[in-house]
Amino acid sequence: MTRFKQREPSNPLRGAAYIRCSSEMQNDSFSLDAQLRQIKEQAERDNVEIVKVYSDPAISAYRKKYRPGINAMREGARHLEFEVLYVHKVDRLARRLEWSLEVVHELQSLEISFKAVEQPFDLSTPEGKLLFHLVSSLGEFYSDNLSKETNKGKLERSTQGFHNGAVPWGYVSQLQGNRKMGMPDPEKAPVVIEMFERYATGAYSDMQIAEWLNAQGYLTNRNHPFGKDTVRDMLCNTYYVGKIRYRGMTVRPKDVSFRSTAPRVSEGKHEAIISEDLWQRCQSVRASRRVNVKSIMKTVRINLLQGLVVCSHCGRRLNIQTPKNCATYYRENSHHRGYHDCPYIGQSVRAEVIDAQVANLIRSIHLPNNWKPIVRQMLNEQRAQVDPEAERKEIRGTLRLMRENFELGLYEEEEYQYWQKVSALKEKLALLERTPEPAINRAAKTLLDLRETWENTTQEERKDLVHVMIQEVGVDMTAKCVLWVKARPDYEPLFSILDCLRVDSERRYWIERREAEGNICDIQEDSGQMSTGVEILLTMSHNTSTRVEEYVQ
């Protein structure tokens, strides 16, 4: 890599090594020592001094993403404790492609080089990136295939009547021929029978049986006191009745637990401790104790401005918080997304206050009688001033450049601003690529008839109309009021001619306050005259304007 060529031999880079082995069988330090020795040899050839060694002995990188060693390595990288990270092979870092990519991308964002001793590739070249993805994918395939074949073998073993893993409490594992089988423990088997008999009477619960076992001085196979969950698992284990239950799957979907899959039950080769009759009586008692939880109908709160309300200072969307049996709030929670530059972090405003203010704004909006010639003249002036085709090409070029810069990581820590700019450019492009006058006519009809139809619509229908027409609502978190609204493109020509709104360079329509007409911010949170519904504002997209027009008619 170029970084190695920039340093003189007398001034070596600071490097770190990450080593790992995946099972106790390898935990004899030989594998770890062999990895570290080869890493140090390669680092010496690269003029790199290994100052940190991170290790995860006997820990799987296929099932565990957050391991102590990998966590410590990533924390050291964030503190810039080293400049190069070495691993023996990529699969030592992780056995899943997405995990490997996550770690390497983080290292690259910190300008830390990554090297695999046994798999030389240069991540600064297309060929090196391809090789990295290939070896990472092969590592994941190896683990996936191994897991599949292991489950297949376990399924076959259980089908033949042999147990997998440790035998349950009350049995001891003994070698019979070339296979291990569970044999009843002379001391514990009678205790198991008494457990089932007590439960079959219906007079004992799982917890009471656990307390009885603990009082007798018995411990689980892991030398822990018995709990109700342990007793429940024992009383539901078909192994005690001479059967093998297997819950494994040859191919298990991601995030699916083996406990949520239907078990396969086979006749076992081992000796049963309890009879079939006793087993059935216990299952009947358990079935009678099951409680059928009735489904609870939850009250769905419809927030008309959900996803539209933003902080007027930082421009980030406000989250909705709806505590049980309490009012709904719009809260500034951008610090949860990694931003700490807004002075109103943690502040909130009641949703019904903002909704009522928007309702008052809608009621105050009316188009002049001569709106058609005004809008037509304005559109003609825009066409004369700007070449639409040239502007479309410029916007597409800007979007392409921004996308390339985003893929290169140049918008690190600024993702929110990036998506805001992309959204604004796409909306501007959509406005240039449509014939605006028919859409504006539909939007005008919707706006003219809205005041009459609003009272006859449901809350959900009002929300749909609001989201069809409006893009954003800017809220002052201190004054608890609406400062501006941003209309969707079809409505912009109409709102630009309204006397009560003033547009700025970012296409936000600021609400002008007039003393004679009152102030929509005068609605306080403790007012008892809140509007129950919220109100439609501004814009209708090209794809949904026809549906809204038909609904209004």
MARTIVEX-911692 format. One line per 8 residues: for each residue x, y, z of N, C-alpha, C. Coordinates in steps of 0.1 Angstrom, whole numbers. Each point is the difference from the previous one (the first is absolute). Layout:
BEGIN
X/Y/Z/X/Y/Z/X/Y/Z; ...
***
This chain:
BEGIN
8/-12/0/-8/12/0/9/13/0; -6/11/-4/8/12/-2/5/5/14; -8/-3/10/4/5/14/14/-6/4; 2/-12/-4/13/-6/4/12/7/-7; -3/5/-12/11/6/-8/3/14/5; -8/6/7/2/13/4/8/1/13; 3/-10/7/7/0/12/15/-5/-2; 9/6/7/14/-5/-1/2/-12/9
9/-8/-3/3/-12/9/2/3/14; 6/12/3/3/4/14/-13/4/7; -11/2/-7/-12/5/7/-11/-9/-3; -1/-12/6/-10/-10/-4/-14/4/4; -10/-5/-7/-14/2/4/-4/-8/12; -10/5/7/-5/-8/12/-11/-9/-5; 2/-13/3/-9/-10/-4/-7/-8/11; -10/-7/-3/-7/-9/9/-3/-13/-6
-1/-10/8/-3/-14/-5/-13/-4/7; -9/-6/-8/-12/-7/5/1/-15/-3; 0/-8/10/1/-15/-1/-12/-6/6; -4/-12/-5/-12/-6/5/0/-15/-3; -5/-8/9/-3/-14/-3/-14/-3/4; -6/-10/-6/-15/-1/2/-5/-11/9; 9/-8/6/-5/-11/8/10/-3/11; -5/-7/11/9/-4/11/11/-9/-5
-2/-8/-11/10/-9/-5/12/7/-5; -2/13/-4/11/8/-5/6/8/11; -6/0/12/5/9/10/12/-6/8; 10/-3/-8/12/-5/7/12/10/-3; -4/12/-5/9/11/-3/8/-2/-12; 0/-13/-6/8/-2/-12/-5/7/-12; -14/0/-2/-5/7/-11/1/15/1; -2/5/12/1/14/2/15/5/-1
9/-8/5/14/3/-1/5/0/-15; -5/-10/-7/3/-1/-15/-5/12/-7; -12/4/3/-6/12/-7/9/13/3; 3/1/13/7/12/4/14/0/-6; 7/-11/-1/13/-1/-5/0/4/-15; -9/-5/-8/0/4/-14/-4/15/-2; -8/5/9/-4/14/-1/12/9/3; 8/-4/10/12/8/4/10/-1/-11
2/-11/-7/9/-1/-11/-4/9/-11; -13/0/-4/-4/8/-11/1/15/4; -3/3/13/1/14/4/14/5/-1; 10/-8/4/14/4/-1/4/2/-14; -5/-7/-10/3/2/-14/-7/13/-5; -11/4/6/-7/12/-4/5/12/8; 10/-2/9/5/11/8/-11/5/9; -7/-9/7/-11/3/9/3/-6/14
-1/7/10/2/-5/14/-13/-3/6; -2/-13/4/-12/-5/7/0/5/14; -9/10/3/0/6/14/-12/-5/7; -10/-7/-6/-12/-5/6/-3/-14/-5; -4/-9/9/-5/-13/-4/-13/-2/6; -10/-3/-8/-14/-3/4/-3/-14/-3; -6/-7/9/-3/-14/-2/-13/-4/5; -6/-10/-7/-13/-6/5/2/-15/-1
6/-6/11/2/-15/0/-13/-8/2; -2/-10/-8/-11/-9/1/-14/7/-1; -1/10/-9/-13/7/-2/-3/0/-15; -13/-4/-3/-4/-1/-13/-2/14/-6; 4/2/-12/-3/12/-8/-11/-2/-9; -7/-11/1/-12/-2/-9/-13/3/8; 0/-3/13/-12/3/8/2/12/9; 12/5/2/2/11/9/7/11/-7
-8/11/-2/5/12/-6/9/8/9; -5/2/12/6/9/10/8/-9/9; 13/-2/-3/9/-8/9/9/10/8; 5/-4/11/8/9/8/12/5/-8; 7/-9/-7/12/5/-7/-3/9/-12; -11/-3/-7/-3/9/-12/-6/13/5; -7/0/11/-5/13/6/12/9/5; 10/-7/6/11/8/5/8/5/-12
1/-8/-11/8/5/-12/-7/12/-6; -14/0/-1/-7/11/-6/1/12/9; 0/-2/13/1/12/9/14/6/-2; 10/-9/-1/14/5/-2/1/8/-13; -6/-5/-10/0/7/-13/-6/13/1; -11/2/7/-7/13/1/9/10/8; 9/-5/8/9/8/7/14/2/-7; 0/-6/-12/12/1/-9/12/-5/7
-1/-12/7/12/-6/6/9/-7/-9; -5/-2/-12/8/-7/-10/-4/5/-14; 9/-3/-10/-2/5/-14/-3/-11/-10; 4/-13/4/-2/-11/-8/-5/-12/8; -10/-7/-5/-5/-12/7/3/-12/-8; 6/-10/6/3/-13/-6/-8/-11/5; -4/-9/-9/-7/-12/4/7/-11/-8; -1/-13/5/6/-11/-7/-8/-2/-13
-13/-1/1/-9/-2/-11/-13/9/3; -7/3/-11/-12/8/2/-10/-7/9; -1/-14/-1/-10/-7/8/3/0/15; 13/4/4/3/3/14/-8/12/5; -2/10/-9/-7/12/4/-14/-3/2; -7/-7/-9/-14/-3/1/-3/-11/-10; -10/-8/3/-5/-10/-9/-12/4/-8; -3/12/0/-12/6/-7/5/12/-8
-4/0/-13/4/11/-9/-4/13/5; -12/2/5/-5/13/5/8/5/12; 4/-9/9/8/4/11/14/4/-4; 6/-7/-9/13/3/-5/0/14/-7; -10/2/-8/-2/13/-7/-1/12/10; -8/-3/11/-2/11/10/13/4/6; 8/-10/4/13/3/7/9/7/-9; 1/-5/-13/10/6/-9/-4/14/-4
-13/2/-2/-5/14/-3/3/9/11; -1/-4/12/3/8/12/15/3/0; 8/-10/-3/15/3/0/3/10/-11; -6/-2/-12/3/9/-11/-4/15/4; -12/1/6/-4/13/4/9/7/10; 8/-8/7/10/5/10/14/1/-7; 1/-3/-13/12/-1/-7/10/-10/6; -5/-11/4/8/-11/5/1/-11/-11
12/-4/-3/1/-11/-11/-3/-13/6; -5/-9/-9/-3/-14/4/7/-10/-9; 6/-10/7/8/-10/-8/-3/-14/6; -2/-9/-9/-1/-14/3/13/-7/-5; 8/-6/10/13/-5/-4/-1/-11/-10; -9/-9/1/-1/-12/-9/-8/4/-13; -6/11/0/-9/4/-12/4/14/-4; 11/2/-7/5/13/-4/-9/7/-10
-6/11/4/-9/8/-10/1/14/5; -2/9/-10/1/14/2/-14/6/-1; -6/5/11/-14/5/0/-1/13/-8; 11/6/-4/-1/13/-7/-2/-3/-15; 0/-13/-4/-2/-3/-14/-13/-8/-2; -6/1/-12/-12/-8/-3/3/-15/2; 11/-5/-5/4/-14/1/1/-4/15; 6/8/8/1/-3/14/-13/-1/7
-9/10/-3/-14/-1/6/-7/-12/-4; 1/-4/-12/-6/-12/-5/5/-13/7; 13/0/2/6/-12/7/-4/0/15; -1/12/6/-5/1/14/-14/-6/1; -9/4/-9/-13/-5/1/-1/-15/-3; 8/-5/-9/0/-14/-3/5/-8/12; 11/3/7/4/-8/11/-9/2/12; -6/11/2/-10/2/10/-12/-9/-2
-5/0/-13/-12/-8/-3/3/-15/1; 13/-4/-3/3/-14/1/1/-4/15; 4/9/8/0/-3/15/-14/-2/5; -9/9/-4/-14/-2/4/-6/-13/-6; 3/-3/-12/-5/-12/-6/4/-12/7; 13/0/4/6/-12/7/-8/-2/13; -2/11/8/-7/-1/12/-15/-4/-2; -6/6/-10/-14/-4/-2/-2/-14/-4
9/-5/-9/0/-14/-4/3/-10/11; 10/4/8/3/-8/12/-12/-1/9; -6/11/3/-12/0/9/-11/-9/-6; -2/1/-13/-10/-8/-7/3/-15/1; 12/-4/-2/4/-14/0/-1/-5/15; 4/8/9/-1/-4/14/-14/-3/5; -9/10/-4/-14/-3/3/-6/-12/-7; 5/-3/-12/-4/-12/-7/4/-12/8
12/0/5/5/-12/7/-7/-1/13; -3/11/7/-8/-1/13/-14/-5/-3; -6/4/-11/-13/-5/-3/0/-15/-2; 10/-5/-7/0/-14/-3/3/-8/13; 8/6/8/3/-7/13/-12/-1/9; -8/11/0/-13/-1/8/-10/-9/-6; 0/0/-13/-10/-9/-7/3/-15/3; 13/-3/2/4/-14/3/-2/-3/15
-4/10/8/-3/-2/14/11/3/10; 10/8/-5/11/4/9/0/15/3; 3/3/12/-1/14/4/12/8/-5; -2/13/-1/10/10/-4/4/8/13; 12/2/2/4/8/12/-1/-7/13; -1/7/11/0/-5/13/-14/-6/3; 0/-11/8/-12/-6/4/-7/8/11; -13/0/1/-7/8/10/3/-5/14
-4/8/10/2/-4/14/-7/-12/4; 6/-10/6/-6/-13/4/6/-11/-9; 8/4/-10/7/-10/-8/15/2/1; 8/-11/-3/14/1/-2/3/-5/-14; 10/6/-6/4/-5/-14/10/-11/1; -2/-11/-6/9/-11/0/2/-5/-15; 12/-5/-2/3/-5/-14/-5/-14/-1; -9/-2/-10/-6/-13/-3/4/-4/-15
10/-8/-1/6/-3/-13/8/12/-5; -3/6/-11/7/11/-5/-8/13/2; -11/0/7/-8/12/2/-3/2/15; -2/12/4/-4/4/13/-15/0/2; -4/-6/11/-15/0/3/-2/4/14; -13/5/2/-3/4/14/-5/-12/8; 5/-1/12/-4/-11/9/-6/7/12; -11/-5/6/-6/6/12/10/0/11
1/11/7/9/2/12/-8/-7/12; 6/-10/6/-7/-6/11/-4/9/11; 8/11/3/-4/9/10/-10/10/-4; 1/5/-12/-9/11/-4/-12/-4/-7; 0/-12/-6/-12/-4/-8/-13/-1/9; 1/-5/13/-12/0/8/-5/14/3; 10/10/1/-4/14/2/-8/5/-12; 4/-3/-12/-7/4/-12/-14/-5/0
-2/-13/4/-13/-6/0/-9/7/10; 6/4/12/-8/7/10/-4/14/-5; 9/6/-7/-3/13/-6/-13/0/-9; 0/-10/-9/-11/-1/-9/-13/-4/8; 2/-9/10/-12/-4/7/-6/12/8; 8/8/6/-4/12/7/-8/9/-9; 6/3/-12/-6/9/-9/-13/-6/-6; -1/-13/-1/-12/-6/-6/-12/1/9
2/2/13/-11/2/10/-7/13/-2; 7/10/-6/-6/13/-2/2/9/12; 6/-5/10/2/8/13/13/8/0; 9/-3/-9/13/7/0/2/8/-12; 7/11/1/4/8/-11/15/-3/-3; 5/6/-11/14/-2/-4/9/6/11; -4/11/5/8/7/11/0/-9/13; -11/-5/3/-1/-8/13/9/-13/-2
0/-6/-11/8/-12/-3/15/4/1; 3/12/-6/14/5/1/5/2/14; -9/6/8/3/2/14/2/-13/8; -8/-10/-4/1/-13/6/13/-7/-3; 5/1/-13/13/-5/-4/11/7/7; -1/13/1/11/7/7/1/-3/15; -12/-2/6/0/-4/14/6/-13/2; 0/-9/-10/6/-14/1/15/1/-3
5/12/-4/14/1/-2/5/-3/-14; -10/-2/-9/4/-3/-14/4/12/-8; 9/-2/-9/4/11/-9/-1/-5/-15; -1/10/-9/-1/-3/-14/13/-6/-5; 0/-4/-13/13/-6/-6/11/11/0; -4/13/1/10/10/0/3/5/14; -5/-8/10/3/3/14/-7/13/5; -12/3/-6/-7/12/4/-13/-5/7
-6/9/9/-13/-4/6/-11/-1/-11; -10/-8/3/-11/-1/-10/-8/12/0; -6/4/-11/-9/10/-2/-13/-5/-7; -10/8/0/-13/-4/-6/2/-3/-15; 9/7/-7/2/-2/-14/7/-13/-3; 9/-3/9/7/-13/-2/-9/-12/3; -9/1/10/-10/-10/3/-10/-1/-12; -4/11/-5/-9/-1/-12/5/-7/-11
13/3/-4/7/-6/-11/1/-15/2; 3/-4/13/1/-15/3/-14/-7/-2; -10/7/5/-14/-6/0/-5/-1/-14; 6/8/-10/-5/0/-14/10/-8/-9; 10/-6/6/10/-7/-8/-4/-15/-2; -2/-3/-13/-4/-13/-4/11/-11/2; 12/4/3/11/-9/2/-4/-10/12; -7/6/10/-3/-8/12/-10/-11/-3
-7/1/-11/-10/-10/-4/5/-9/-11; 13/1/-2/7/-9/-10/0/5/-14; -2/13/-3/0/5/-13/11/11/-2; 4/2/-12/10/10/-4/-7/12/-7; 2/11/5/-6/12/-6/11/9/-6; -1/3/-13/10/8/-7/-6/13/-6; 5/11/4/-6/13/-5/9/6/-11; 11/-6/-3/9/6/-10/-6/0/-14
6/8/-8/-4/1/-14/12/-1/-9; -2/-6/-12/11/-1/-9/4/14/-5; -10/8/-3/3/14/-3/-10/9/8; 6/7/9/-8/9/9/0/14/-5; -11/6/-2/-1/14/-5/7/9/10; 4/12/-4/7/9/8/-9/5/11; 5/1/12/-7/5/12/-12/-9/4; 0/-12/-4/-10/-10/4/6/-9/11
-6/0/12/5/-8/11/-4/-15/-2; 8/-9/5/-4/-14/-1/-12/-3/8; -2/8/11/-12/-3/8/-13/4/-7; 1/8/-10/-13/4/-7/-3/-10/-12; 8/-10/-1/-2/-10/-11/-7/-13/6; -8/-6/-8/-7/-12/5/10/-11/2; 0/-7/11/10/-11/2/-4/-13/-7; 10/-8/-3/-2/-13/-6/3/-10/11
-10/-9/2/1/-10/11/2/-13/-6; 10/-8/6/3/-13/-5/1/-9/12; -2/-13/-2/1/-10/11/15/-1/3; 3/1/13/14/-1/5/5/-14/3; 13/-1/0/6/-13/3/2/-2/15; -2/11/8/3/0/14/-12/-5/8; 2/-2/12/-10/-5/9/-8/11/6; -14/-1/0/-8/11/5/0/-1/15
-1/12/7/-1/1/14/-15/0/5; -8/7/-8/-14/1/4/-9/-7/-10; -12/-4/4/-9/-7/-9/-8/9/-9; -5/-5/-11/-8/8/-9/-12/6/6; -6/-8/9/-12/5/7/3/12/9; 11/-1/8/4/11/8/3/13/-8; 6/-2/-11/4/11/-9/-13/7/-5; -10/-8/-4/-12/6/-5/-8/8/10
0/-6/13/-7/7/11/7/14/3; 13/0/-1/7/13/2/-3/10/-11; 0/-5/-12/-3/9/-11/-14/6/1; -9/-9/5/-14/5/1/-1/11/11; 7/-2/11/0/10/10/6/13/-5; 11/-1/-8/6/13/-6/-10/6/-9; -6/-8/-8/-10/6/-10/-11/7/7; -5/-5/11/-11/6/7/4/13/7
13/2/2/5/12/7/4/11/-10; -1/-3/-13/3/11/-10/-11/10/0; 5/12/0/-9/12/-1/-1/5/-14; -11/1/-5/-2/6/-14/-1/15/2; 10/7/-4/0/14/1/-8/6/-11; -10/8/5/-9/6/-10/7/12/-7; -2/1/-12/6/11/-8/-6/13/5; 9/9/2/-4/13/5/-1/10/-12
-11/6/-2/-1/10/-10/6/13/4; 11/4/-7/7/12/4/-6/12/-8; -1/11/7/-4/12/-6/11/6/-9; -4/1/-13/10/5/-9/-2/15/-1; 11/7/3/0/15/0/5/4/-14; -8/8/-6/4/5/-14/6/14/2; 12/2/-4/7/12/1/1/6/-14; -7/11/-2/-2/5/-14/13/5/-6
9/4/8/13/6/-5/12/-9/3; -3/-13/2/11/-9/3/9/-1/-12; 13/2/2/10/-1/-10/2/13/-8; -8/11/3/0/12/-7/6/11/9; -1/-1/13/5/11/9/15/0/2; 6/11/-2/15/1/2/2/12/9; 12/-1/6/5/12/9/4/11/-10; -5/12/3/3/11/-9/15/5/1
7/-5/11/14/4/1/9/-9/-7; -1/-13/2/10/-10/-6/-6/-6/-12; -13/0/-2/-6/-6/-12/-2/-15/1; 2/-6/11/-2/-14/1/-14/-4/5; -4/-11/-4/-14/-4/3/-1/-3/15; -12/4/5/-3/-3/14/-6/-13/2; 3/-7/10/-6/-13/3/-13/1/8; -8/-10/-2/-13/0/7/1/-9/12
-4/5/11/0/-7/13/-14/0/5; -5/-12/3/-14/-2/4/0/-8/13; 2/6/11/-1/-8/13/-14/-5/2; -1/-12/7/-13/-6/2/-9/10/9; -12/2/-5/-10/8/7/5/14/1; 9/5/-9/4/14/1/-1/6/-14; 3/13/-1/-1/7/-12/12/-4/-9; -1/2/-13/10/-3/-10/9/13/-1
13/-3/-1/10/12/-2/8/-2/-12; 5/11/-6/10/0/-10/13/4/8; 10/-9/0/12/3/7/13/0/-8; 9/9/3/13/2/-7/9/-11/6; 3/-10/-7/9/-11/5/11/-3/-10; 5/11/-6/11/-3/-10/13/-5/7; 1/2/13/12/-5/7/1/-15/0; -12/-7/-2/0/-14/-1/5/-5/-13
1/9/-10/5/-3/-13/15/5/-2; 6/4/11/13/5/0/3/14/-3; -11/9/1/2/14/-2/-2/7/13; 9/10/3/-1/7/13/1/15/-2; -3/5/-12/1/14/-4/-12/8/2; -12/-6/3/-12/7/2/-2/5/14; -2/12/2/-2/5/14/-13/-4/7; -9/-6/-8/-13/-4/6/-1/-15/1
11/-7/2/0/-15/2/-8/-3/13; -9/-10/-2/-8/-4/11/-13/7/2; -1/12/-6/-13/8/1/-11/-6/-8; -12/3/4/-12/-6/-7/-11/10/0; -10/-3/-9/-12/8/-1/-11/-10/-2; -12/3/6/-11/-9/-1/-5/0/-15; -3/-12/-4/-4/-2/-14/-13/8/-3; -9/-1/9/-13/6/-3/1/16/-1
10/6/6/2/14/-1/5/3/-15; 9/-7/-5/5/2/-13/-11/-3/-10; -7/-11/2/-10/-4/-9/-11/11/-1; -4/6/12/-10/10/0/5/12/-7; 12/4/1/6/12/-7/-1/-2/-15; 4/-12/-4/-1/-3/-15/-15/1/-5; -9/-5/9/-14/1/-4/-4/14/-2; 4/9/10/-3/14/-2/5/6/-13
13/-4/-3/6/5/-12/-8/-4/-12; -5/-13/-1/-8/-4/-11/-13/8/-1; -6/2/11/-13/7/0/2/15/-5; 12/5/2/2/14/-4/5/1/-15; 2/-11/-7/5/0/-13/-11/2/-10; 1/9/-9/-10/1/-11/7/6/-12; -3/-6/-12/6/5/-12/-8/12/-6; 7/9/-6/-8/12/-6/-8/-5/-12
-10/7/-4/-8/-4/-11/7/-1/-13; 11/9/-2/7/0/-12/13/-8/1; 0/-12/7/12/-7/2/5/-7/-13; -9/-3/-9/5/-7/-12/9/8/-9; -4/13/-4/10/8/-8/13/3/8; -1/2/13/12/3/8/10/-12/-1; -5/-12/2/8/-12/0/6/-3/-14; -9/2/-10/4/-2/-14/12/10/-4
-2/12/4/10/10/-3/13/-3/7; -1/-4/13/12/-4/7/8/-12/-6; -8/-10/-5/7/-11/-6/6/3/-13; -6/9/-8/6/5/-12/13/7/2; 0/8/11/12/8/3/11/-10/4; -3/-10/7/10/-10/4/6/-7/-12; -9/-4/-9/5/-7/-12/9/9/-8; -3/13/-1/8/9/-8/13/3/7
1/-1/13/13/3/7/9/-12/0; -5/-12/0/9/-12/2/-2/-9/-11; 10/-6/-5/0/-11/-10/-3/-13/8; -12/-6/-1/-2/-12/8/9/-11/-3; 3/-3/-13/9/-11/-3/14/2/6; 5/12/-1/14/2/6/-1/-1/15; -10/4/6/-1/-1/15/-2/-14/4; -7/-8/-8/-2/-15/3/14/-7/-1
7/3/-10/14/-6/-1/9/4/11; -1/12/4/8/5/12/-4/-7/13; -13/-2/2/-4/-7/12/4/-14/0; -2/-7/-11/4/-14/-1/15/-2/2; 8/9/-5/15/0/2/3/2/14; -7/9/7/3/2/14/-4/-12/8; -11/-6/-3/-4/-12/8/10/-11/-2; 5/-2/-13/10/-11/-2/12/3/7
5/12/1/12/4/7/-1/-3/15; -12/4/5/-2/-1/15/-1/-15/3; -6/-8/-9/-1/-15/3/14/-6/0; 9/4/-9/14/-5/-1/7/4/13; -1/12/4/6/5/12/-5/-7/13; -13/-3/0/-5/-7/11/6/-15/1; 1/-6/-12/5/-14/0/15/0/4; 7/12/-2/14/1/4/2/3/15
-12/3/6/1/3/15/2/15/3; -2/9/-10/3/14/2/-11/7/8; -11/-7/2/-11/6/8/0/-7/14; 11/-5/5/0/-6/13/-4/10/10; -9/-5/9/-6/8/11/-9/11/-5; -3/1/-13/-9/10/-6/-11/-7/-8; -3/-12/3/-10/-7/-8/-14/7/0; -4/6/11/-13/7/0/0/11/-10
11/9/0/0/11/-9/1/-5/-15; 7/-11/-2/1/-6/-13/-14/-4/-6; -8/-7/8/-13/-4/-4/-9/12/-2; 1/10/8/-8/12/-1/3/6/-14; 13/2/-4/3/6/-12/-5/-9/-12; 2/-13/1/-5/-9/-11/-15/1/-1; -7/1/11/-15/1/-1/-4/13/-7; 6/11/4/-3/13/-6/3/0/-15
11/-6/-4/4/0/-14/-10/-9/-8; -4/-11/5/-9/-9/-7/-14/6/-1; -4/7/10/-13/7/-1/1/11/-11; 11/7/0/1/11/-11/1/-7/-14; 6/-11/-1/1/-7/-13/-14/-5/-4; -8/-5/10/-13/-5/-3/-9/11/-5; 2/12/6/-8/12/-4/3/4/-14; 13/-1/-4/4/4/-13/-5/-10/-11
-1/-13/4/-3/-10/-10/-15/-2/-2; -9/7/7/-14/-2/-2/-6/13/-6; -12/-2/-6/-7/11/-5/-8/6/12; 3/11/5/-5/4/13/-14/5/0; -5/6/-11/-13/7/1/-12/-10/3; -1/-12/-6/-11/-9/4/1/-4/15; 12/-3/4/1/-3/14/-4/11/9; 4/12/-4/-3/12/9/-15/2/0
-7/-2/-11/-14/2/-1/-7/-10/10; 5/-12/0/-6/-10/10/3/4/14; 12/5/2/4/4/14/-9/12/4; -2/9/-9/-9/12/3/-14/-4/4; -6/-10/-8/-13/-4/4/-1/-7/13; 11/-8/3/0/-6/13/1/11/11; 8/10/-2/2/10/10/-13/9/2; -7/2/-11/-12/8/0/-11/-7/7
-1/-13/-2/-11/-8/6/3/-6/13; 12/2/5/5/-7/12/-8/4/12; -2/13/1/-6/5/13/-14/-5/1; -7/-3/-11/-14/-6/1/0/-15/3; 10/-7/-5/0/-14/2/8/-5/12; 7/9/6/9/-4/11/-8/-5/12; -11/6/3/-7/-4/12/-7/-14/-2; -2/-5/-12/-6/-12/-2/9/-12/-2
13/2/2/10/-10/-2/4/-6/13; 5/-12/0/5/-7/13/14/5/2; 5/-3/12/14/4/4/10/-6/-9; -2/-13/-3/10/-7/-9/-1/6/-14; -11/4/-5/-1/6/-13/6/14/0; -1/7/11/6/13/1/16/-1/0; 4/-11/6/15/-2/0/5/-3/-14; -8/-8/-7/4/-3/-14/1/12/-8
-10/9/1/0/12/-7/12/10/3; 2/0/13/12/9/5/13/-5/-6; 2/-13/0/13/-6/-5/0/1/-15; -11/0/-7/0/2/-14/5/14/-4; -4/10/8/2/14/-4/12/6/7; 4/-4/11/10/8/7/13/-9/1; 11/7/0/13/-7/1/6/2/14; 0/12/6/6/2/13/-7/11/7
0/0/13/-5/10/9/11/4/10; 5/12/-1/10/5/9/-5/5/13; 4/-5/11/-5/4/14/11/7/8; -4/11/6/9/6/10/-2/-7/13; 11/-7/5/-1/-8/12/-1/9/13; 3/12/-1/-1/9/11/-14/6/1; -4/6/-11/-13/7/0/-12/-10/-2; 3/-13/-3/-10/-10/-1/-10/3/-11
5/5/-12/-9/4/-10/6/-4/-14; -8/0/-10/4/-2/-14/6/13/-6; 12/-1/-6/6/12/-6/-2/-1/-15; 1/-11/-6/-1/-1/-15/-4/-14/-4; -5/0/-12/-4/-13/-6/7/-1/-14; 3/-12/-4/5/-2/-13/-9/-9/-8; -5/6/-11/-10/-7/-9/7/-9/-10; -7/-10/-5/5/-8/-10/-1/7/-13
7/-4/-11/2/8/-12/-13/5/-6; -11/-9/-1/-12/4/-7/-7/12/7; 2/2/13/-7/10/7/9/13/1; 12/0/-3/9/11/1/-5/12/-7; -4/-1/-13/-5/12/-7/-12/7/7; -8/-9/6/-12/6/6/3/7/13; 9/-6/8/3/6/13/9/12/-1; 6/1/-11/9/11/-2/-8/13/-3
-13/-1/-3/-8/12/-2/-9/3/12; 1/-8/11/-8/3/12/6/11/8; -9/9/4/5/12/8/5/-4/13; -5/-10/6/4/-4/14/13/-7/1; 6/-4/-11/13/-8/0/10/8/-8; 13/-2/5/11/6/-6/11/-10/-3; 4/-2/-12/9/-10/-4/15/5/1; 9/-10/3/14/4/1/7/-8/-11
14/1/0/8/-7/-10/-1/-15/1; -4/-5/11/0/-15/2/-14/-5/-2; -9/8/-6/-14/-4/-3/-8/-3/12; 3/7/11/-8/-1/12/-9/12/1; -13/-3/3/-10/11/0/-2/4/15; 5/11/3/0/5/14/-14/7/2; -5/-3/12/-13/5/4/1/14/5; -6/10/-6/0/14/4/-11/2/10
3/6/12/-9/3/10/-6/14/-2; -13/1/2/-7/12/-1/-8/3/12; 2/11/6/-6/3/13/-16/-1/-2; -5/5/-11/-14/1/-1/-6/-14/-2; 7/-9/-5/-5/-14/-3/3/-10/11; 8/5/9/4/-10/11/13/-8/-4; 5/-7/10/12/-8/-2/-3/-15/2; 4/-8/-9/-3/-14/2/8/-6/11
11/7/5/8/-5/11/-7/3/14; -11/8/-1/-7/3/13/-7/-12/6; 0/-11/-7/-6/-13/6/10/-6/10; -3/0/12/9/-5/10/-2/-14/3; 9/-7/7/-1/-14/3/-12/-3/9; -3/10/9/-11/-3/10/-13/5/-5; -1/3/-13/-13/5/-5/-10/-11/-1; -12/3/4/-11/-10/-1/-7/0/-14
4/9/-9/-7/2/-13/9/-6/-11; 7/-10/3/8/-7/-11/-9/-5/-11; 5/1/-12/-6/-6/-11/2/-15/0; -10/-8/-1/2/-14/1/6/-6/-13; -1/6/-11/6/-5/-12/11/8/-5; 8/-5/-9/10/8/-5/-2/0/-15; 7/9/-5/-5/8/-11/10/-1/-11; -7/2/-11/8/-3/-12/6/12/-4
12/-2/-6/7/12/-3/2/1/-14; 10/-6/-5/5/7/-11/1/-9/-12; 7/-10/-2/2/-4/-13/-3/-13/-4; -2/-2/-12/-5/-12/-5/10/-5/-11; 5/-13/2/10/-5/-9/-7/-3/-13; 8/-2/-11/-6/-2/-13/-7/-14/-1; 6/-10/8/-6/-13/-1/-13/-2/7; -2/9/10/-12/-2/9/-10/11/-2
2/10/-8/-9/11/-1/-13/-4/-5; -1/-9/-10/-12/-4/-6/-9/-7/11; 6/-9/8/-7/-6/11/-6/9/10; 7/11/4/-5/9/9/-11/8/-6; 2/4/-13/-11/8/-7/-13/-8/0; 1/-13/-3/-12/-8/-1/-7/-1/14; 9/-1/10/-5/-1/14/-7/12/4; 5/12/-3/-6/13/4/-13/2/-8
0/-4/-13/-13/1/-7/-11/-9/6
***
